[in-house]
Amino acid sequence: MAQVTCGVDHACPQTEDEGGNVGVRLTKELMAVAGEALKVNVTTLGPLVLPISEQVIFILNLILRKVRVDAVLLDASLRKHTSP
């Protein structure tokens, strides 16, 4: 069994209102924290539940995205340094 936890104390702190009722307050950071938690969970649990064929597709997709991002950044950097 694998368990992954992400700290969300700053994204939804427990507070008490004026009436003394205890609840949680949701901040704007919640979506970013939730997205990061989802990414970590899929990355951690994927190899445990996905068939090998799906794992290969995932890894190839990850590599291609990384290469494309690097190529775009390199192209932008080259254009910046070669522009008149």
C-alpha positions in Angstrom: 0.0 0.0 0.0 1.3 3.5 -0.9 0.1 6.6 0.8 1.0 10.1 -0.4 0.1 13.2 1.6 0.5 16.8 0.7 0.3 19.6 3.3 -2.7 21.7 2.8 -2.7 23.5 6.1 -2.1 26.8 4.4 -4.7 26.3 1.6 -7.6 25.4 3.9 -6.9 26.3 7.5 -9.3 25.4 10.2 -10.8 28.5 11.8 -13.5 29.6 14.2 -16.1 32.2 13.1 -17.7 34.9 15.3 -20.4 32.5 16.4 -17.9 30.0 17.7 -18.5 27.5 14.8 -15.4 25.7 13.7 -14.9 25.2 10.0 -12.4 25.5 7.2 -11.5 28.5 5.2 -10.6 27.8 1.5 -7.9 30.0 0.0 -6.9 30.7 -3.6 -3.9 28.3 -3.1 -6.2 25.3 -2.9 -6.4 24.6 -6.6 -2.6 24.7 -7.0 -2.1 22.4 -4.0 -4.8 20.0 -5.3 -3.2 19.9 -8.7 0.2 19.2 -7.2 -1.3 16.5 -5.0 -3.0 14.9 -8.0 0.3 14.9 -10.0 2.2 13.3 -7.1 -0.5 10.7 -6.5 -0.7 9.7 -10.2 3.1 9.5 -10.4 3.4 7.5 -7.3 0.4 5.1 -7.8 0.5 4.8 -11.6 3.2 2.1 -11.6 1.3 0.1 -9.1 -2.0 0.0 -11.0 -1.2 0.6 -14.7 -0.3 -2.2 -17.1 3.2 -2.1 -18.5 1.9 -0.9 -21.9 0.3 2.2 -20.3 3.4 2.9 -18.3 5.5 2.9 -21.5 3.1 5.3 -23.1 3.2 7.6 -20.1 7.0 7.6 -20.0 7.3 8.3 -23.7 4.8 11.1 -23.5 6.7 12.6 -20.5 10.0 12.5 -22.4 8.4 14.0 -25.6 6.9 16.9 -23.6 10.2 17.6 -21.9 12.1 17.6 -25.2 9.5 19.9 -26.8 9.6 22.3 -23.9 13.4 22.4 -24.0 13.3 22.9 -27.7 10.8 25.8 -27.4 12.9 27.4 -24.7 16.1 26.9 -26.7 14.5 28.4 -29.9 13.2 31.4 -27.9 16.6 31.9 -26.4 18.4 31.7 -29.7 16.0 34.2 -31.3 16.5 36.6 -28.4 20.3 36.5 -28.8 20.3 36.6 -32.6 17.8 39.4 -33.1 19.2 42.7 -34.4 
